[in-house]
Amino acid sequence: MNYKQLIKDKKVALIGPAQYLVGSKHGKEIDNNDVVVRINRGIELIDKHEEDIGKRADVLYSCLIEKPANAGKVNGKTLKEKYGVQFLCAPPESTFEGIAPETKFHHLVNMDTVNEVLEHMPVRIVEHKLHTILAKKVNCRPNTGFLAIYDLLNQSPKKLSIYGFSFYLDGFMPGCKEGIIQEQNKNEEQFANQCYTSKRHVQKNMWSFAQQTLLNKENIYLDPVLNKILNLEKLDRDLFKKHAS
């Protein structure tokens, strides 16, 4: 089965790592989809937050950069046997601005890791032309999770349900960036603050594009908090605390 066949005409749930999912109890609703998709270390959150985010993980979008701030340790056997992952998708290498000249892995990806994952599941790189088109529309390099939204829509799902995207208006679900303190001398909250103000992944630009493309679409479901976030007048943490928490 190729990736298009896995996604086309299916009910698909994509789950981000936003802190607001803690206590949401969306787990059963998420697992009731045909295909469940997770992002980078968000898959590790299943162990601690199953009631809120479910337990299934059919697809993982992973940058494959094995640092605590990025993909964490990637092991194909664990992904397959523990979580049931059937497909791994990786973003292509791109410039600081997100321009991807060809469909190839990021230079920091360990090819030994890729080969080990390939023993357990297919690995695909998101088509470089899609990545570049999206980067030009948002005028920055898309986050892996943001790229996943539009790559999934490009596969023609029957419905795409999106949970746990806050554009860093809040932090991560606890444990999502475990080990970040040793890597960057920052705790998870401080790292989320850094992501919010990133000049490489410009959250305001991605939020604005999401407003234009995801709101009020028949084939897209947004969790209640995400829906409120995309209806804010601007991407602002004070507004979020007032209206969307």
C-alpha positions as CSV (number, residue, x, y, z in Angstrom):
1,M,0.0,0.0,0.0
2,N,1.3,3.4,-0.9
3,Y,0.7,6.5,1.3
4,K,-2.0,7.9,-0.9
5,Q,-4.0,4.7,-0.6
6,L,-3.6,4.8,3.2
7,I,-5.1,8.3,3.5
8,K,-7.5,8.8,0.6
9,D,-11.2,8.8,1.5
10,K,-10.4,8.0,5.1
11,K,-11.3,9.7,8.4
12,V,-7.9,10.9,9.6
13,A,-7.0,12.5,13.0
14,L,-3.8,14.5,13.4
15,I,-2.6,15.2,16.9
16,G,-0.2,18.0,18.0
17,P,1.4,18.4,21.4
18,A,-0.3,21.5,22.7
19,Q,-0.6,21.7,26.5
20,Y,-4.3,22.5,26.3
21,L,-5.1,18.9,25.4
22,V,-4.3,17.9,29.0
23,G,-7.6,17.0,30.6
24,S,-9.5,17.2,27.3
25,K,-10.4,13.5,27.2
26,H,-10.4,13.4,23.4
27,G,-8.7,10.0,23.4
28,K,-11.6,7.7,22.4
29,E,-12.8,10.3,19.8
30,I,-9.4,10.4,18.3
31,D,-8.9,6.6,18.2
32,N,-12.3,6.2,16.5
33,N,-10.8,7.5,13.2
34,D,-9.6,5.3,10.4
35,V,-6.1,6.7,10.6
36,V,-4.4,8.4,13.5
37,V,-1.3,10.6,12.8
38,R,1.3,11.8,15.4
39,I,4.2,14.3,15.2
40,N,7.8,13.8,16.3
41,R,7.9,13.2,20.1
42,G,4.1,13.6,20.4
43,I,4.0,9.8,20.0
44,E,5.7,9.4,23.4
45,L,2.8,11.3,25.0
46,I,0.6,8.3,24.5
47,D,2.2,6.7,27.5
48,K,1.2,9.4,29.9
49,H,-1.9,11.0,28.3
50,E,-3.9,8.2,26.6
51,E,-7.2,9.4,27.9
52,D,-6.6,12.8,26.3
53,I,-4.9,11.9,23.0
54,G,-5.7,8.3,22.4
55,K,-3.4,5.3,22.0
56,R,-3.3,4.7,18.2
57,A,-0.5,5.9,16.0
58,D,-0.8,4.7,12.4
59,V,1.5,7.4,10.9
60,L,4.3,9.4,12.4
61,Y,5.6,12.6,10.9
62,S,9.2,12.9,12.1
63,C,12.0,15.2,11.2
64,L,14.3,12.3,12.2
65,I,16.8,14.7,13.8
66,E,17.5,12.7,17.0
67,K,17.8,15.5,19.5
68,P,15.4,16.1,22.5
69,A,14.2,19.4,20.9
70,N,13.3,17.6,17.6
71,A,12.4,13.9,17.1
72,G,14.0,12.4,20.1
73,K,15.4,8.9,19.8
74,V,13.9,7.1,16.8
75,N,13.7,3.3,16.7
76,G,11.6,1.6,14.1
77,K,11.1,-1.6,16.1
78,T,9.7,0.4,19.0
79,L,7.5,2.5,16.7
80,K,6.1,-0.6,15.1
81,E,5.8,-3.0,18.0
82,K,4.9,-0.6,20.8
83,Y,2.8,2.0,18.9
84,G,1.7,0.2,15.8
85,V,3.1,2.8,13.3
86,Q,2.6,1.8,9.7
87,F,4.3,4.7,7.9
88,L,6.9,7.3,8.7
89,C,6.9,10.6,6.9
90,A,9.8,13.1,7.0
91,P,10.1,16.7,5.8
92,P,12.7,17.3,3.1
93,E,15.8,19.3,3.7
94,S,15.3,23.0,3.1
95,T,16.9,26.4,3.6
96,F,16.3,28.6,6.6
97,E,13.3,30.1,4.6
98,G,11.9,26.6,3.9
99,I,12.9,26.3,0.2
100,A,13.5,22.7,-0.6
101,P,15.4,22.2,-3.9
102,E,14.9,18.4,-3.9
103,T,13.3,15.6,-2.1
104,K,16.0,14.3,0.3
105,F,16.5,13.9,4.0
106,H,17.9,16.7,6.2
107,H,21.6,16.5,6.4
108,L,21.4,15.9,10.2
109,V,19.4,12.7,9.7
110,N,21.3,9.6,10.6
111,M,20.9,7.2,7.6
112,D,21.6,4.2,9.9
113,T,18.4,5.2,11.7
114,V,16.5,5.5,8.4
115,N,17.7,2.0,7.4
116,E,16.6,0.6,10.8
117,V,13.2,2.1,10.5
118,L,12.9,0.8,6.9
119,E,13.2,-2.7,8.3
120,H,9.8,-2.2,10.0
121,M,7.8,0.2,7.8
122,P,7.9,2.4,4.7
123,V,9.6,5.8,5.0
124,R,8.7,8.6,2.7
125,I,10.0,12.1,2.4
126,V,7.3,14.8,1.8
127,E,7.6,16.0,-1.8
128,H,9.9,19.0,-1.9
129,K,7.7,21.0,-4.2
130,L,4.8,20.9,-1.7
131,H,7.2,22.0,1.1
132,T,8.5,24.9,-1.0
133,I,5.0,26.0,-2.0
134,L,3.8,26.0,1.6
135,A,7.0,27.8,2.7
136,K,6.4,30.6,0.2
137,K,2.8,31.0,1.3
138,V,3.8,31.4,5.0
139,N,7.1,33.1,4.3
140,C,9.0,30.8,6.6
141,R,10.0,27.2,7.1
142,P,6.9,25.2,8.2
143,N,7.0,23.2,11.4
144,T,6.8,19.4,10.8
145,G,3.3,19.4,12.3
146,F,2.1,22.3,10.1
147,L,3.6,20.6,7.1
148,A,1.7,17.4,8.0
149,I,-1.6,19.2,7.8
150,Y,-1.2,20.2,4.2
151,D,0.6,17.0,3.2
152,L,-2.4,15.0,4.6
153,L,-4.9,17.2,2.8
154,N,-2.9,16.6,-0.4
155,Q,-3.7,12.9,0.0
156,S,-7.5,13.5,-0.3
157,P,-8.8,12.3,3.1
158,K,-12.6,12.0,3.6
159,K,-12.1,14.1,6.7
160,L,-9.2,15.5,8.6
161,S,-9.7,16.2,12.3
162,I,-6.9,18.3,13.9
163,Y,-6.2,18.4,17.6
164,G,-3.5,20.1,19.8
165,F,-2.2,22.9,17.6
166,S,-1.7,26.2,19.5
167,F,1.1,27.9,17.6
168,Y,2.8,28.0,21.0
169,L,0.2,30.2,22.6
170,D,0.6,27.7,25.4
171,G,3.3,25.1,26.2
172,F,3.8,21.4,25.4
173,M,2.0,18.6,27.0
174,P,4.3,17.6,29.9
175,G,7.0,15.2,28.8
176,C,6.9,16.1,25.1
177,K,10.5,17.6,25.2
178,E,11.9,15.5,28.0
179,G,15.7,16.0,28.1
180,I,15.6,19.5,26.7
181,I,17.1,20.9,29.9
182,Q,20.3,18.8,29.3
183,E,20.5,19.8,25.6
184,Q,19.7,23.5,25.7
185,N,19.6,24.4,29.5
186,K,15.9,25.3,29.1
187,N,12.9,23.6,30.6
188,E,9.9,22.8,28.4
189,E,8.1,26.0,29.1
190,Q,11.2,28.1,28.2
191,F,11.6,26.1,25.0
192,A,8.0,26.7,24.1
193,N,8.6,30.4,24.6
194,Q,11.5,30.2,22.2
195,C,9.4,28.4,19.6
196,Y,6.7,31.0,19.9
197,T,9.2,33.8,18.9
198,S,11.1,31.8,16.4
199,K,12.3,33.6,13.3
200,R,12.7,30.3,11.3
201,H,9.2,28.9,12.0
202,V,7.2,32.1,12.2
203,Q,4.0,31.2,14.1
204,K,2.1,34.3,13.2
205,N,2.5,33.5,9.5
206,M,1.4,29.9,9.9
207,W,-1.5,30.9,12.1
208,S,-2.7,33.4,9.5
209,F,-2.5,30.9,6.7
210,A,-4.3,28.3,8.8
211,Q,-7.1,30.8,9.4
212,Q,-7.5,31.2,5.6
213,T,-7.4,27.5,4.7
214,L,-8.8,25.5,7.6
215,L,-11.7,27.4,9.1
216,N,-15.3,26.5,8.1
217,K,-14.3,23.7,5.7
218,E,-16.7,20.7,5.4
219,N,-13.9,18.1,5.4
220,I,-11.9,19.6,8.3
221,Y,-12.7,19.3,12.0
222,L,-10.8,21.6,14.4
223,D,-10.9,20.7,18.1
224,P,-12.8,23.4,20.2
225,V,-9.7,25.2,21.4
226,L,-8.0,25.2,18.0
227,N,-11.2,26.6,16.5
228,K,-11.1,29.4,19.0
229,I,-7.4,30.1,18.3
230,L,-8.0,30.4,14.6
231,N,-10.9,32.8,15.3
232,L,-8.7,35.1,17.4
233,E,-8.2,38.7,16.1
234,K,-4.5,38.2,16.3
235,L,-2.0,35.6,17.5
236,D,-1.6,36.8,21.1
237,R,-1.1,35.0,24.3
238,D,-3.2,37.4,26.4
239,L,-6.1,37.0,24.0
240,F,-5.7,33.2,24.1
241,K,-5.8,33.2,27.9
242,K,-8.9,35.4,27.8
243,H,-10.9,33.6,25.0
244,A,-9.5,30.2,24.2
245,S,-8.5,28.6,27.5
